[in-house]
Amino acid sequence: MAKISNGVITGLNVVTLLLALLAIGFSLYFHVSSESECQRVLKMPLLLLGIALLVVSLSGLLGSCCSISAFMWFYLLVVFLLIVGLIVFTIFAIIVTNKGVGRALSNRGVGDHRLGDYSRWLQKYVVNAENWDEIKSCLVGVRLCQSIEPGKEEQFYRKRLTPIQSGCCKPPNYCGFQFQNATFWTVPKAGPAQPDPDCKTWSNVQTQLCFDCESCKGNILENIKREWRLLAIINACILVFVTTVYFVGCCALRNNKSNGYSKQRPKP
């Protein structure tokens, strides 16, 4: 059992080492060739993640292969902190994503949502001025709205737009704007049908459109809420796996100590 525990820890850390090198490689690639805001945002987190995984995996390998207890203690400490972090983040994600319930009213268009439908934390820390500028640059960089296929008005309304495209690439339906093409709408002579801020925010400038509309921010938050709920489920599964790794690591540490004791014990 002792040899098995050391072998399992060694195998897991070899995989972790490969993932660390992959993360560092992608980060360096983004440093050299990054053009979009999305890639620039990923550079530093990927680099830090890669370095952290590299240090942890090397500690685990030295602890399991070379039977160095100090490195195994450090490895187990990091894994324990990871378990605590996963528990805290999973609980936090569940609380944050269930405080606000998105409302989809029939006259808002496909998947339109409002900022008031979501928790104050998501509103304050996700769609604040600094973060929202980065999100907008990313949406423009990936040509979110330009990917909508051109066509006549009847064809446009038959398209299955994603909620984000519906909220960010066109004015809300209740504004009553006149369709010209998928990303160009004209205001009626009488003005918008509703005195809503989103109707005034809409712009036919292709880098602006409805990116500053509440409907756009609401749909981004809806997407984040959905992904965080999925992440909470994935985290729960990872938590079970990491906890198992922690106990296997404890067995490996005990094995290291027993081997050290047997080596130091004088022969009769």
N, C-alpha and C positions, 0 to 999 in steps of 0.2 A: 504493500500500500504506500510505503514511504517513497519508493522509487517511482511509482505511478504519479504521486502528487508532484514530485519534482519535474517529471516529464510533461505533465499537463501544463504547469506554470511556464516551463521552457517553451512549449509549443505556442501557448497564447501570447507570450512576449515576442516571439519571432513574428507572428502575425501583426502585433501592435507596432513592432519596429518597422515593418514594411509599410503600414498605414502612415506612420510618422514621416517616413521618407517621401511617401506619395504626397502628403499634405505640404511638406516643405517644398517639394518640386513644383506643385501647382502654384504655391505662393510666389516662388521665384519667377515662374512663367508669367504670372499676372504683373509682376514688377517690370518685366521686360516688355510685354506686349499689351498691357491693359489700355483699353480705349474707352470703355463704358464705365459709368458710375457704379454699376453692379459689380464689376470686376475689381474696381478700386476699393470698394467696401470690403470685399472678401480677402484682400491681400494680408492685412495685419492679423485678423483672427486666425486665418489658416496657418500663418507662420508661427504664431504663439502656440496654437494647438499642436502643430508638428513638433516643435521643440519640447513641449511638455510631454507628449507621448514618447518622444525619443529618450528623454531622461528617465521616465518611468519604466519603459521597456528594457533599457540597459540595466537599470537597478534590479529588475526582476530576473534578467538573464544571469547577472553576476551572482545574485542571491541563490538561484536554483542550480545553475551549472557549476559554479565555483564554491558553493556551500559557504558563502560569506554572509553571516547572519545580519551584519549591520545593514547591508543593502536590502536584505529581505525585510528587515524591520521598516526601513524607509518605504519600500514597495507596499507593504501592508498598511502603513499609515496613509499613504496616498489613496489606496483603494478604499479604506474606511471613510476618508473624507469625501470620496466620490459617492459612496453609498448615502452618506448624510445629505450631500448636495442633491442627489437624485430624488430623495424623499421630499426635501424641502421644495424643489422646483416642481415636482409632480403635484403636490398639494397646492402650491401657489398657482399653477396653471389651471387647475380645476376651479379654484375660487375666482380667479380673474375672468375666465371665459364663461362662467355661469351667472355672474352678477347682472349682466345686461343681456337681454334677449332681443335679437334683431327682429324688426317688424317689416314685413313686405306687403305694402298696401297696393291694391290693384292699379291705382293711378300713378304709381311711381315708376313704372317701367319694370323691366326684367331685373329682379334682384337688387333694387335700390334700397339703401338703408340710410339711417341717420346717425350722427355722432351720439345723440342722446340715447341710442339703443344699447350703448356699451358702457362698461365700467369706467369710472373716472381715471383709473390707473392707465388703461389702454389709451384713453383720450390724451392724457397728460404726457405720457412718455413715448408713445408711438407716433402720434400725429402732431407733435409739437413743431415749431417753425424749423428747427435745425434738421430733425429727422425727415420731415416732410419734403424739404428741398432735395434731400438725397433720394427719397423714394420717387419723386417726380422725375429727377434726372435719369433714374434707372428705367422708369416707364417709357420715357422718350427714347432712351438709348436702345431699348429692345424693340422699338417701333411697334408698340402695343396696338395703337389705333390704326396705323398704316397696314397692319396685317389683315384688317377686315376687307373682305372681297368687295369690289365695287359692284354697283347694280342700281336698278330703279327702286323707288320707294317701296313698292309692294314686295320686291325681293328682299329689301333690307329688313323689313319687319318679319319676314319669314326666316331670317337667319337666326341661328342659335348663338347669340353673343354670350360670352362669359359675363358673370356679374361685374367684374372689374371693367371690362370693355363697355358694358351698359352704363356704368356709373361715371366713367372717366372720359369716354370718347364721344359722347353725345349729350345734349341737354336733356334734362328730365322730361318725360312725356307731358306733364302737367303745364309746362311752359308754353306749349302750343306753337313751337317754332316750326318753320316750313322747311321741309327736307330739300336739299340740293344734291348732296351725296353723303356718304357715311360719316364724314367728319366736317361737313360744311352745312350750316343751317342758318336761315335768315329769320330775323325778328319781324313779326307782322307789323303793319303800319300802326295798328292800335296798341302795340306793345305786347309784352308777355301776358299770357292768360292768367297767370298767378303772380302776385307781388312777392315772389320768393327770392332769397339771396342767390340761390344757384342759377336762376334765370339771368340775373345780372352778371354773374361771374363768368358765364359761358363766353368763350372767345373762339373765333374761327382761325386764329393763329395756331398753326399745327403743333407748336411746342407748348401751347397753353390749354386749348380746348376746355375741358371741365376738370382739369387736374386739381384745381383749388376748390372744387365744389364739395359740399358736405356729402353728396351722394357718392362721390369718388372715394373720399376718406372713409365713409361708412362701409363701402364694399371692400376696401383694403382691410379694414378691421374685421369684417365678417370672414374674410379669407384667413387672416391671422388667427382668429378665434377657432375656426375649423381645424387649422393646422396644429394649433396648440393642444386641442382636445385629442387629436391623433397622436401628437407627441407625448401627451400624458400617458396614453395606453402603451406606446412604445417604451417609455421610460419605466413603466411598471415591469415590463418584460425584461428590460436591461437590468433593472434592480435585482430581480431574481437571479439573473446570470452572474452579475458582479458579486452578489452575496455568496454564491456558490464558489466563485473564484477566490474570494476572501478566505473561506474556510479551507479550501484546498491549499492556499498559500500558508495558512496557519499550520497545516500538516507538514508542508515543505520546511517551514521554519523549525518545527519540532524535530524533523528528520535531520536538519543541519546541526541542531544542538546535540542530538544523540550521536551523530557521526563524530562531532568534535570531542565529545566525552569519551567515546570508544578509542579515539586516536590518542588522547592524553592519558587514558588509564593504563598503568603499567601492567605488563604481562606477568602472570604468576610464574 
